[in-house]
Amino acid sequence: MAEHDATPNRPVAIDGRSAEKPVGMPVGAILSRLRFENRWTLAEVSRRTGVSISALSKIENNQSTPAYSVLVRLADGLGIDFADLIGSSTQKFASAARVITRAGEGTTYVNKMGAYEALASGLAAKSMQPMVIDIPKRTGNAKTVRSAHRAEEFVYVLDGEVTFFMEPYTPVVLKTGDSVYFDGASEHGFSSNSDKIARILSICLERPASAAHSGEDTA
């Protein structure tokens, strides 16, 4: 549960409910509602975000889950906050704002990259997006899921060992306690090097009007 301070009144979530804890809503449901409220066609949303019509349709129908980079493009193009897109925003960052996220109680969502836990997810209009990500082991000859988004990114390995892929560099192994700071606009990805799930802390400082994108619209 995220604890919110420095607000005289209880914040209200975007679905109108009291927001004592962040509750993630399916991205597809939020996207569908935004289209309905703004009378946008899929073509209009595609024009605004750069995400293909077919990918948007799959997201709305819960046939696929968007990569983080796609979520950023959707938020940028539709003029909403990333936290609102994952259904957890309850207050905006302001002077003396403070949000505490207890262990394991961030807003979660899953895609092919891994299982994400968005921290401080109830706080919108913040400059950084902190996330804990569980990275699955790459199986067989499966290609590591790559992402690209216009951001500075810092990653710290919390548990396990991962291979970090980033264009144009040779893949490098990062062990528990290792970290990397890099340009998120370059295609990058991670895979666990053992039979166990690895865990990383990722903090992204997104740049306005993101133009970079992942190789796939969904992941």
C-alpha atoms as one frame of an Amber mdcrd trajectory, in Angstrom:
protein
   0.000   0.000   0.000   1.262   3.467  -0.828   0.869   5.975   1.997   0.150
   9.545   0.930   1.085  12.582   2.988   0.925  16.339   2.624  -2.616  16.395
   1.264  -5.423  17.764   3.443  -8.139  15.697   1.768  -8.255  12.031   0.844
  -7.220  11.683  -2.808  -9.607  10.135  -5.267  -8.474   7.655  -7.894  -9.243
   8.233 -11.557 -12.140   5.776 -11.355 -13.729   7.837  -8.576 -13.034   5.454
  -5.706 -11.257   6.357  -2.486  -7.569   5.693  -3.091  -6.266   4.161   0.118
  -4.164   1.805  -1.989  -3.188   1.831  -5.652  -5.269  -0.590  -7.692  -4.009
  -1.286 -11.176  -6.596  -1.366 -13.944  -6.040  -3.171 -17.234  -4.366  -0.792
 -19.664  -6.827  -1.874 -22.348  -9.797  -0.804 -20.230  -8.229   2.579 -19.510
  -7.378   3.113 -23.174 -10.899   2.148 -24.251 -12.428   4.549 -21.730 -10.171
   7.401 -22.833 -11.199   6.825 -26.445 -14.875   6.796 -25.511 -14.644   9.945
 -23.382 -12.708  11.861 -26.045 -14.492  10.340 -29.056 -11.191   9.203 -30.523
 -11.019   6.529 -33.196  -8.241   3.954 -33.145  -6.776   5.799 -36.117  -6.669
   9.050 -34.127  -4.970   7.373 -31.157  -2.484   5.785 -33.551  -1.749   9.180
 -35.085  -1.203  10.733 -31.671   0.984   7.962 -30.247   2.683   6.252 -33.160
   1.359   2.883 -31.979  -0.185   0.853 -34.797  -3.973   0.411 -35.043  -3.638
  -3.371 -34.853  -1.538  -3.141 -31.685  -4.015  -0.713 -30.082  -6.891  -3.068
 -30.877  -5.043  -5.998 -29.292  -4.287  -3.935 -26.183  -7.923  -2.857 -25.781
  -9.113  -6.444 -26.168  -6.521  -7.740 -23.689  -4.941  -9.879 -26.385  -1.502
  -8.427 -25.686   0.217  -6.336 -23.043   2.172  -3.198 -23.959   5.877  -2.881
 -23.320   7.010  -0.080 -21.008   8.167   1.909 -24.025   4.686   1.627 -25.548
   3.075   2.777 -22.296   5.312   5.846 -22.379   4.332   6.576 -25.992   0.652
   6.207 -25.140   0.938   8.524 -22.156   2.888  11.129 -24.152   0.614  11.024
 -27.168  -2.638  11.132 -25.210  -1.463  13.844 -22.837  -1.881  11.829 -19.646
   0.475  10.720 -16.919   2.120   7.290 -16.939   0.628   6.619 -13.493  -2.876
   7.292 -14.836  -2.308   4.850 -17.680  -1.668   1.966 -15.283  -4.654   3.031
 -13.212  -2.953   4.077  -9.995  -2.611   7.861  -9.894  -4.171   9.508  -6.846
  -2.264  12.771  -6.426   0.152  14.996  -8.319   3.682  15.770  -7.260   3.840
  19.099  -5.460   5.860  20.866  -2.807   6.347  18.650   0.284   4.688  15.667
  -1.389   5.623  12.274   0.002   4.537   8.761  -0.990   5.614   5.601   0.826
   5.302   2.271  -0.957   5.470  -0.704   1.397   7.389  -3.805   0.292   5.540
  -5.729  -2.399   2.646  -3.272  -2.564   3.419  -1.263  -5.679   1.183  -1.380
  -8.745   1.997  -4.459 -10.806   1.739  -5.281 -14.487   3.316  -8.016 -16.609
   4.579  -8.236 -20.171   7.148 -10.318 -22.026  10.002  -8.276 -20.586   9.063
  -9.383 -17.069   6.873  -8.637 -14.066   6.903  -4.944 -13.158   6.129  -3.361
  -9.800   5.738   0.392 -10.210   6.814   2.216  -7.052   5.286   5.516  -5.924
   2.697   4.743  -8.594   0.031   6.813  -6.879   2.038   9.973  -7.525   1.533
  11.584 -10.923   3.582  14.334 -12.602   6.855  13.076 -11.126  10.088  13.273
 -13.097  11.255   9.710 -12.419   9.580   6.311 -12.820  10.997   3.826 -10.279
  10.196   0.143 -10.862  11.228  -3.246  -9.543  11.304  -5.763 -12.402  11.491
  -9.553 -12.164  13.440 -10.774 -15.194  12.680 -14.308 -16.461  15.340 -16.620
 -17.831  15.695 -16.586 -21.590  14.669 -19.987 -22.945  16.254 -21.757 -25.894
  16.959 -19.541 -28.872  14.240 -17.079 -27.944  15.283 -13.522 -28.680  15.522
 -11.239 -25.683  12.708  -8.698 -25.667  14.143  -5.295 -26.475  12.820  -1.884
 -25.583  13.684   1.709 -26.433  12.232   4.861 -24.938  13.535   8.395 -24.798
  14.896   8.387 -21.267  17.952   8.242 -19.073  17.787   4.956 -17.175  19.544
   3.582 -14.098  19.402  -0.133 -13.305  20.669  -1.814 -10.125  20.676  -5.609
  -9.796  18.889  -6.502  -6.564  19.078 -10.279  -6.829  20.507 -12.818  -9.250
  22.562 -12.316 -12.385  21.421 -10.806 -15.669  22.796 -10.295 -19.135  22.324
  -6.721 -20.287  21.861  -6.197 -24.007  22.263  -2.737 -25.493  22.957  -1.559
 -29.024  25.685  -1.205 -30.223  27.587  -2.856 -27.341  28.497  -6.482 -26.693
  26.175  -8.075 -24.076  27.549  -7.793 -20.539  26.810  -9.771 -17.368  25.647
  -7.837 -14.311  25.672  -9.507 -10.895  23.939  -8.659  -7.619  25.071  -5.198
  -6.567  26.161  -4.163 -10.083  24.518  -1.216 -11.796  24.369   0.500 -15.166
  23.338   4.003 -16.243  22.479   4.312 -19.920  20.577   6.032 -22.702  17.207
   4.291 -22.880  16.696   5.464 -26.463  19.105   2.730 -27.575  17.472  -0.686
 -27.875  18.131  -2.664 -24.694  16.951  -5.682 -22.760  17.735  -8.114 -19.965
  17.636 -11.864 -19.380  18.294 -13.891 -16.242  21.385 -16.088 -16.320  20.014
 -18.828 -14.068  16.922 -20.959 -13.610  15.730 -18.411 -11.075  14.084 -15.095
 -11.739  16.473 -12.163 -11.382  15.328  -8.873  -9.882  16.402  -5.374 -10.842
  15.564  -1.843  -9.758  14.982   0.422 -12.745  14.632   4.198 -12.489  13.728
   6.085 -15.656  13.947   9.808 -16.201  11.721  10.246 -19.234  12.308  13.051
 -21.697   9.310  14.983 -23.081   7.657  13.996 -26.346   9.222  10.560 -26.539
   9.859   9.508 -30.110  11.874   6.339 -29.530  10.051   3.042 -29.441  10.532
  -0.676 -29.009  10.912  -2.990 -31.943   7.428  -4.304 -31.185   4.354  -2.360
 -30.202   3.570  -4.883 -27.488   5.688  -7.152 -25.361
